[in-house]
Amino acid sequence: MADDTPLASRKILIMATSGFEQSELEVPLERLEAAGAEVDIASLSTDDICGWDKDDWGDDIGVDLLIADAKVGDYDALVLPGGQINPDLLRVEDAAIALINDFDTAGKPIAAICHAPWLLIEAGLAKGKRMTGYKSIRTDIANAGADMVNEPVVIDGNVITSRCPDDLDVFCDAIVEAVVKQPVAA
């Protein structure tokens, strides 16, 4: 019988702020927890954050800790949901960019979907990578020096990217697979 909790004893961080694409936070959260992971949400304040659901504000979600207080050594992977608003707000926050760079330096998986590759660009991680993203930021990805491809999920080293909510199944599968291959966080 296959183990349905491949991420037991794993801890994953989702970094977001209000304006995250509702499904791009909720689906990975549910799938990673169902796979056995403990998942924390880090944001700019400890107040609840509100999603964007297609064409209007969506549901609130609780925040576990401040981005500035998150420590890469406590987590096995970082997930960056998209939506247009969320990554645009986060990419100007020094603590958010520093945390992404800390995950990269540690070689831990960083998964970005939709507009979230903007954060990878801001962190200086796009150059020389094979990546994908939402259609409206593909030029940004290419201009940052990445090999921009139009595929549902792209894995290059520790960076996982996907295009949109339609790709969530393969995006989540790629995160689980990447975390299983990593040593357990301290």
N, C-alpha and C positions, 0 to 999 in steps of 0.2 A: 504494500500500500504506500502511495506517495505521501510525503510529508506535506500537509497543507499549510504549515506554518514555517516556511523556509527562513523567515526573518525573525524568528524567536530570538530574544536577547539582543536584537538590533534596535538602534535608536536613530531616527531620521528627523531632520529639521526642515520645515517648510518656512520660507521667508516671504512675507507678503504684507501689504497694507491695503487700505480700502481702495476699491476699484479693481481687485483681482477678478479674473473671469471665474464665475461661480464654479463651473464644472472642472476647471483646471486646478482648483485647490481641493474641492470636495472629492472628486473621483480618486486622485492619488492618495488622499488621506484615508479614504475608505479601503482602497485596495491594499495599501501598505499595512494598515492596521489588521485587515483580514489575513494578511500573510504573516502576522505575528509581531510586527514592529511596534515600538512605542514611537509616537509621532508628536513632536512639539511644533507650535506655531510661534514664530518670532516676528515682531513688528516694531514700528517706531515708537509706539506707546503700548501700555498694557490694556488700553480700552479695546472693546470688541472692534473688529474690522468688518466692513460691509462689502459683499461681492457685487459684481456687475453681472446680471443674468440676461444675456442676449441684447436687449435694448432698454433696460431699466435697472435700477438698483435691485439687488437680490437680498439674500439672507446674511445675517450677522454670524460671525464665528468668533469664539473666544481666543484670546492671545495668552500664551504661556509665559513668554519672556520677551525682554527687549532685545533687539538685534545686537545692541552694544554689549549685552551680557552673555550672548551665546559664545560658546567655546568649541572650536572645531574638534578638540579631543573628546568631547562628550557625544559626538555623533558619527554615524557611519556614512551619511550622504546628505546632500543639500538639494531640495526641490524648489524650483522657482516657477510659480504659476504666472501665466501671462495676463491677458487683458491689456488694453492700451494704457489705462490710467496707472495701474499698479507698478509696472516696471519703470514707467516714466518718472514717477515720484521717487522710487527707490534709487534710480541711477545717479541722483544728485546727492545721495546720503553717503558720506565717507565711511560710516560704520558698516553699511550694507556692502559696499565695494570691498572693504577690507576683509569682511567675512568670506566673501566669494573667493578672494585671493588666498585666504588661509586654507580653505577647502582644497583649492588647486595645489597649493604648495605641499599639502599633506597627501596629495594624490587620490583624494576621496571623490566619489562620483558627485557630479554637479549636473542636475537635470533641469533644462529650461525649455518651456513650451510657449508657442505663439509669439508674443512680443517680448518675452523674457530674455531672449538672446541679446536684447539691448543691454542688459546687465552684464553679460559676458563681454560685450564690446567695450563697455565702460571700464571693466576690470582688466582690459588688455589681453583677454584670453582668446579672441577670435582669430588673430593673425596666424595663418598657416594651418588652421583647423578646417576640417570638413564639417559643415553645419547646415541646418535648415532653420526655418522660422516662418512666421506668418507672411503672407504675400506682400503686405505693405512695407515690411522691413527687410526684404530680401536684398535690396540695393544697399541698405545700411550694412548688412552682413558682409556683402561682397566688398564694399568700400573699406571695411575694417580689415581686409586682407584674408578673409576666409574663403574657402572653396564652397560656394553656396550651391546646394543641390535641392531639388524638389522631391523629397522622399518623406514617408510618414515618420520615420525615426532614423536619426543618424548618430552613430557612436564613434567618437574619435578620442582615443585615450580615455580620460576620466570624464569627458564632456558628452552629455546626451542631449540632443535637441529634437523637437518635434514641431509640427506646423500649426495645429489647431485642435479644437475639441474632438474632431473626427478621428484623431490619431491617439486618443487617450489610452486605448487598450494596449497598443504596442509600446507607447511611452511608459506606461506603468510596468509592463513586462520587462522592458529594458532596465528600469530602475531596480526591480527585484533581482534580476540576473546580475547586475553590476554590484549590488550590495552583497549578495551571496559570495561573490569572488573576493571580497575585501576581508581583511582581518577584523575581528570584532573590536569596536571602539573601547577604550579604557573605561 
